[in-house]
Amino acid sequence: MNCRPRSRTLLLLDGGIAAVLFAVALTVLLAPGTPPTSAGATAAAVGLAAAQASCLLWIRRRPGYALAVAALAGVGLEALCPPLGWLGLVTVPLAYVARLRPPRFSLVALGLLLLPTPWELVTGGWRDLLFAVTALGLGWALGELQRGHAQRRHDRQRRVLTRERERISRELHDVVAHHVAVIAVQAAAAEDVFDASPERARAALGAINVAARSALTELRAMLHALATDDGTDPDGPQPGLAQLDALADAVRAVGIEVTVDRDADAEDLPGGVQLSAYRIIQESLTNALRHSHATRAEVSVRYDDGVLRLAVVDDGTAAPRRPGAGAGRGIVGMRERARLLGGTLEAGPLPAGGFRVEARLPVGVVAQ
């Protein structure tokens, strides 16, 4: 859903770095007294610098090929303008490769680039050789540090999602178990009065039909979650939209003025949908208290056209909120709850200040 905006952001970032890289190369190439001295050689060097910088625009798709093109362009730059450094500014593409690929790949690239560096002893001296080796080593180290940081962040997010899916599956298990218990009771009642009172038996069968459809709806969401029993299964009924007033009172008690505006019909929705809606609102209010120091929050719950719409708006400072903060149930967890029900969730600061969480949860019935 957010892939295209992210791709545009990365393209703009890579384009900006490529522009800076090209500008640095031009500054060196056009500096007075710096080779190349002829107009033709200068034009060729400028073209090679442009080719080397432009590799950053597609290096994320083909890092190996892009680095090879950058290195070949750097060979020409090394010959035409030695002051640019070893193979031009190939250190930057190398840092990208180290960021995008594991060490078993990036170290090979580093070794291949280091292999011909002794040539600097012929064209320059020990200082040039040391500079070339140091620049390549620092470029690889920077990329590797960024790769490690990104990997750790990805692992943390995966742990957050796993814990949230476990929690969701446990809660949905209780909801489905309730529907199955209703089916069992109604089936026994229908069997008892089937001959004596057909109307009561028909009513019981109708109740079974409703409960079975609701159970199937909950199961559709539960099957997408990772059901892992860690021995922390809570006892007692799961909350729903009927408990929003109690939730608002609890938040008011700690300093936030909460107003709740909801449709009465929403309390008749399937238990799994109500549970996810309650948890999303609960987490949004918790974030408003912990992270933005809000003084007021407005909760809106609307149900129409088969979609439950939630909105929680606070007047806090809209400070950045880490998805993995707290007990692992942040914005990532709320978004996962919405996704498991086939819905969406958007969260972010408002232009005039404050923070808004908005979710759309479709309420469907599984066809027989």
C-alpha positions as CSV (number, residue, x, y, z in Angstrom):
1,M,0.0,0.0,0.0
2,N,2.9,2.4,0.8
3,C,5.4,1.0,-1.6
4,R,5.1,3.7,-4.2
5,P,5.6,6.7,-1.9
6,R,8.5,4.9,-0.3
7,S,10.0,4.2,-3.7
8,R,9.7,7.9,-4.7
9,T,11.3,8.9,-1.5
10,L,14.3,6.6,-2.0
11,L,14.6,7.8,-5.6
12,L,14.7,11.4,-4.5
13,L,17.3,10.5,-1.9
14,D,19.5,8.7,-4.3
15,G,19.1,11.4,-6.9
16,G,20.2,14.0,-4.3
17,I,23.3,12.0,-3.4
18,A,24.1,11.5,-7.1
19,A,23.8,15.2,-7.7
20,V,26.2,15.9,-4.8
21,L,28.6,13.3,-6.1
22,F,28.6,14.8,-9.6
23,A,29.0,18.3,-8.2
24,V,32.1,17.2,-6.2
25,A,33.6,15.6,-9.3
26,L,32.9,18.7,-11.4
27,T,34.5,20.9,-8.8
28,V,37.7,18.8,-9.0
29,L,37.6,18.5,-12.8
30,L,37.1,22.2,-13.4
31,A,39.5,23.5,-10.8
32,P,42.4,25.6,-12.3
33,G,45.6,23.6,-12.9
34,T,43.9,20.3,-12.5
35,P,44.2,17.7,-15.2
36,P,42.8,17.0,-17.8
37,T,44.2,20.0,-19.6
38,S,42.5,19.6,-23.0
39,A,38.9,20.4,-23.7
40,G,38.2,16.9,-25.2
41,A,39.7,15.1,-22.2
42,T,37.7,17.4,-19.9
43,A,34.5,16.6,-21.7
44,A,35.2,12.9,-21.5
45,A,35.9,13.1,-17.8
46,V,32.7,15.0,-17.2
47,G,30.8,12.3,-19.1
48,L,32.4,9.6,-17.0
49,A,31.7,11.4,-13.8
50,A,28.0,11.7,-14.8
51,A,27.9,8.0,-15.6
52,Q,29.4,7.1,-12.3
53,A,27.0,9.4,-10.3
54,S,24.0,8.2,-12.3
55,C,24.7,4.6,-11.2
56,L,23.1,5.6,-7.8
57,L,19.7,6.0,-9.5
58,W,19.5,2.2,-10.3
59,I,21.9,0.7,-7.8
60,R,19.2,-0.6,-5.5
61,R,17.8,-2.7,-8.4
62,R,21.1,-4.0,-9.7
63,P,23.8,-3.3,-7.1
64,G,26.5,-5.6,-8.7
65,Y,26.1,-4.2,-12.2
66,A,25.9,-0.6,-11.0
67,L,29.1,-1.0,-9.0
68,A,30.8,-2.5,-12.1
69,V,29.7,0.4,-14.2
70,A,30.9,2.9,-11.6
71,A,34.3,1.1,-11.3
72,L,34.8,1.1,-15.1
73,A,33.9,4.8,-15.3
74,G,36.3,5.3,-12.4
75,V,39.1,3.7,-14.4
76,G,38.7,6.4,-17.0
77,L,38.5,9.1,-14.4
78,E,41.7,7.7,-12.7
79,A,43.5,8.0,-16.0
80,L,42.2,11.5,-16.9
81,C,42.1,13.1,-13.5
82,P,44.1,11.4,-10.8
83,P,43.2,14.1,-8.1
84,L,39.7,12.6,-8.0
85,G,41.1,9.7,-6.1
86,W,41.1,6.0,-6.6
87,L,38.6,5.1,-9.5
88,G,37.0,8.5,-9.1
89,L,34.3,8.5,-6.4
90,V,33.5,4.8,-6.4
91,T,33.6,4.7,-2.6
92,V,30.0,5.9,-2.6
93,P,28.6,3.2,-4.8
94,L,30.6,0.7,-2.7
95,A,28.9,2.0,0.4
96,Y,25.5,1.4,-1.3
97,V,26.5,-2.2,-2.1
98,A,27.6,-2.9,1.5
99,R,24.2,-1.4,2.6
100,L,22.1,-3.5,0.2
101,R,24.0,-6.8,0.2
102,P,25.4,-9.1,2.9
103,P,29.2,-9.2,3.6
104,R,29.7,-12.3,1.5
105,F,28.9,-10.2,-1.5
106,S,30.1,-6.7,-0.5
107,L,33.5,-8.0,0.8
108,V,34.2,-9.6,-2.6
109,A,33.4,-6.2,-4.2
110,L,35.7,-4.5,-1.7
111,G,38.5,-7.0,-2.4
112,L,38.2,-6.5,-6.2
113,L,38.4,-2.8,-5.8
114,L,41.4,-3.0,-3.5
115,L,43.3,-5.5,-5.7
116,P,44.7,-2.9,-8.2
117,T,45.4,-0.2,-5.6
118,P,49.2,-0.8,-5.6
119,W,49.1,0.9,-8.9
120,E,49.0,4.1,-6.8
121,L,52.6,3.5,-6.0
122,V,53.5,4.0,-9.6
123,T,51.3,7.0,-10.4
124,G,51.5,8.7,-6.9
125,G,53.1,7.3,-3.8
126,W,52.4,5.8,-0.4
127,R,50.1,8.6,0.6
128,D,47.9,8.1,-2.4
129,L,47.9,4.3,-1.8
130,L,46.9,4.8,1.9
131,F,44.2,7.3,0.9
132,A,42.7,4.9,-1.7
133,V,42.7,1.9,0.8
134,T,41.3,4.0,3.6
135,A,38.5,5.6,1.5
136,L,37.4,2.2,0.2
137,G,37.5,0.7,3.7
138,L,35.5,3.5,5.2
139,G,32.9,3.4,2.5
140,W,32.4,-0.4,3.0
141,A,32.3,0.0,6.8
142,L,29.7,2.8,6.6
143,G,27.5,0.7,4.3
144,E,27.8,-2.4,6.5
145,L,26.9,-0.4,9.7
146,Q,23.8,0.9,7.9
147,R,22.9,-2.6,6.8
148,G,23.3,-4.0,10.3
149,H,21.1,-1.2,11.7
150,A,18.4,-1.8,9.1
151,Q,18.5,-5.5,9.8
152,R,18.1,-5.0,13.6
153,R,15.2,-2.6,13.0
154,H,13.6,-5.2,10.7
155,D,14.0,-7.9,13.3
156,R,12.5,-5.7,16.0
157,Q,9.5,-5.0,13.7
158,R,9.1,-8.7,13.0
159,R,9.1,-9.5,16.8
160,V,6.5,-6.8,17.3
161,L,4.2,-8.3,14.6
162,T,4.7,-11.8,16.0
163,R,3.8,-10.8,19.5
164,E,0.8,-8.9,18.2
165,R,-0.4,-11.8,16.1
166,E,-0.1,-14.1,19.0
167,R,-2.2,-11.8,21.2
168,I,-4.8,-11.3,18.4
169,S,-5.1,-15.1,17.9
170,R,-5.6,-15.7,21.6
171,E,-8.3,-13.1,21.8
172,L,-10.1,-14.3,18.7
173,H,-9.9,-17.8,20.0
174,D,-12.1,-16.8,22.9
175,V,-14.5,-15.0,20.6
176,V,-14.9,-18.1,18.3
177,A,-15.2,-20.4,21.3
178,H,-18.1,-18.3,22.5
179,H,-19.9,-18.7,19.1
180,V,-19.2,-22.5,19.1
181,A,-20.7,-22.8,22.6
182,V,-23.8,-20.9,21.5
183,I,-24.1,-23.3,18.5
184,A,-23.9,-26.3,20.8
185,V,-26.5,-25.0,23.3
186,Q,-28.9,-24.1,20.5
187,A,-28.5,-27.4,18.7
188,A,-29.3,-29.3,22.0
189,A,-32.4,-27.0,22.5
190,A,-33.6,-27.6,18.9
191,E,-33.2,-31.4,19.3
192,D,-35.3,-31.3,22.5
193,V,-38.3,-29.4,21.0
194,F,-38.0,-30.6,17.4
195,D,-41.2,-32.7,17.5
196,A,-43.2,-30.9,20.1
197,S,-42.5,-27.3,19.1
198,P,-41.3,-26.9,15.5
199,E,-41.4,-23.1,15.7
200,R,-39.0,-23.1,18.7
201,A,-36.8,-25.6,16.9
202,R,-36.7,-23.3,13.8
203,A,-35.8,-20.3,16.0
204,A,-33.0,-22.3,17.5
205,L,-31.7,-23.3,14.1
206,G,-31.8,-19.7,13.0
207,A,-29.7,-18.8,16.0
208,I,-27.2,-21.5,15.1
209,N,-27.0,-20.1,11.5
210,V,-26.2,-16.6,12.8
211,A,-23.6,-17.9,15.3
212,A,-22.0,-20.1,12.7
213,R,-21.7,-17.3,10.2
214,S,-20.2,-15.0,12.9
215,A,-17.8,-17.8,14.0
216,L,-16.6,-18.2,10.3
217,T,-16.0,-14.5,10.1
218,E,-13.8,-14.6,13.2
219,L,-12.0,-17.7,12.0
220,R,-11.1,-15.9,8.7
221,A,-9.2,-13.4,10.7
222,M,-7.8,-15.9,13.2
223,L,-6.3,-18.1,10.5
224,H,-4.1,-15.2,9.4
225,A,-2.6,-14.8,12.8
226,L,0.3,-16.8,14.3
227,A,-1.3,-18.8,17.0
228,T,1.4,-19.5,19.6
229,D,0.6,-20.6,23.1
230,D,3.1,-19.0,25.5
231,G,1.1,-19.7,28.7
232,T,-0.2,-16.2,29.1
233,D,-3.7,-16.7,27.9
234,P,-5.9,-14.3,29.9
235,D,-9.1,-15.4,31.6
236,G,-12.3,-13.6,31.5
237,P,-14.4,-12.0,28.6
238,Q,-12.8,-9.9,26.0
239,P,-13.7,-6.2,25.8
240,G,-15.9,-4.7,23.0
241,L,-17.3,-1.3,22.1
242,A,-19.7,-1.4,25.1
243,Q,-16.6,-0.9,27.3
244,L,-15.5,2.3,25.6
245,D,-17.1,4.5,28.3
246,A,-15.2,2.6,31.0
247,L,-12.0,3.0,28.9
248,A,-12.6,6.8,28.6
249,D,-13.2,7.1,32.3
250,A,-9.9,5.4,33.0
251,V,-8.1,7.7,30.7
252,R,-9.8,10.8,32.2
253,A,-8.6,9.7,35.6
254,V,-5.0,10.2,34.5
255,G,-5.4,13.6,33.0
256,I,-6.8,13.5,29.4
257,E,-10.3,14.8,28.7
258,V,-11.9,12.2,26.4
259,T,-15.1,12.5,24.4
260,V,-16.6,9.5,22.8
261,D,-19.1,9.7,19.9
262,R,-20.3,6.4,18.6
263,D,-23.1,4.7,16.8
264,A,-25.3,2.5,19.0
265,D,-25.5,-0.1,16.1
266,A,-21.8,-0.7,16.4
267,E,-22.3,-2.7,19.6
268,D,-24.1,-5.4,17.6
269,L,-21.2,-6.1,15.3
270,P,-19.2,-9.4,15.5
271,G,-17.1,-9.8,18.6
272,G,-13.8,-10.0,16.7
273,V,-14.4,-6.7,15.0
274,Q,-15.4,-5.1,18.3
275,L,-12.4,-6.5,20.0
276,S,-10.0,-5.1,17.4
277,A,-11.8,-1.8,17.4
278,Y,-11.5,-1.5,21.2
279,R,-7.8,-2.4,21.1
280,I,-7.1,0.2,18.4
281,I,-8.8,2.9,20.4
282,Q,-7.1,1.7,23.6
283,E,-3.7,1.9,22.1
284,S,-4.4,5.3,20.4
285,L,-5.3,6.8,23.8
286,T,-2.3,5.1,25.5
287,N,-0.1,6.7,22.9
288,A,-1.7,10.1,23.4
289,L,-0.9,9.8,27.1
290,R,2.6,8.4,26.9
291,H,4.1,10.0,23.8
292,S,2.4,13.3,23.0
293,H,1.4,14.6,26.4
294,A,-2.1,15.4,25.1
295,T,-4.8,17.1,27.2
296,R,-7.8,16.2,25.1
297,A,-8.8,13.4,22.8
298,E,-11.8,12.8,20.7
299,V,-13.0,9.2,19.8
300,S,-15.4,8.6,16.9
301,V,-17.0,5.3,16.0
302,R,-19.2,5.1,13.0
303,Y,-20.7,2.1,11.2
304,D,-22.3,2.3,7.8
305,D,-22.3,0.4,4.5
306,G,-20.7,-2.6,6.1
307,V,-17.6,-0.7,7.3
308,L,-16.7,0.3,10.9
309,R,-14.8,3.6,10.9
310,L,-12.7,4.6,13.9
311,A,-11.0,7.9,14.5
312,V,-9.0,9.1,17.5
313,V,-7.7,12.6,17.5
314,D,-5.6,14.2,20.2
315,D,-4.1,17.7,20.8
316,G,-0.7,16.6,21.8
317,T,2.7,17.7,20.5
318,A,2.7,15.0,17.8
319,A,6.2,13.8,18.8
320,P,7.5,10.9,16.7
321,R,6.1,7.6,18.0
322,R,8.1,4.5,17.6
323,P,6.2,1.5,16.3
324,G,8.0,-0.8,18.7
325,A,7.6,1.3,21.8
326,G,6.1,0.0,25.0
327,A,5.1,-3.6,25.2
328,G,5.3,-4.1,21.5
329,R,1.7,-2.9,20.8
330,G,2.2,0.4,18.9
331,I,1.2,1.6,15.5
332,V,2.5,-1.5,13.9
333,G,0.2,-3.6,16.1
334,M,-2.8,-1.5,15.4
335,R,-2.1,-1.6,11.7
336,E,-1.8,-5.4,11.9
337,R,-5.1,-5.7,13.7
338,A,-6.8,-3.7,10.9
339,R,-5.1,-5.7,8.2
340,L,-6.1,-9.1,9.6
341,L,-9.7,-8.0,9.3
342,G,-9.2,-6.8,5.7
343,G,-9.1,-3.2,6.7
344,T,-6.7,-0.3,6.8
345,L,-5.2,2.1,9.4
346,E,-3.5,5.4,8.9
347,A,-1.7,7.3,11.7
348,G,0.2,10.6,11.7
349,P,0.5,14.1,12.9
350,L,-2.0,16.8,11.9
351,P,-0.8,20.0,10.1
352,A,-2.3,22.2,12.8
353,G,-0.9,20.1,15.6
354,G,-2.0,16.9,17.3
355,F,-2.1,13.3,16.2
356,R,-4.8,11.3,14.3
357,V,-5.4,7.6,14.1
358,E,-8.0,6.5,11.6
359,A,-9.1,2.9,10.8
360,R,-11.6,1.3,8.5
361,L,-12.7,-2.2,9.5
362,P,-14.9,-4.0,7.0
363,V,-17.7,-6.1,8.6
364,G,-18.4,-9.0,6.2
365,V,-20.2,-12.4,6.5
366,V,-18.4,-15.4,5.1
367,A,-20.5,-17.1,2.4
368,Q,-21.5,-20.7,2.8
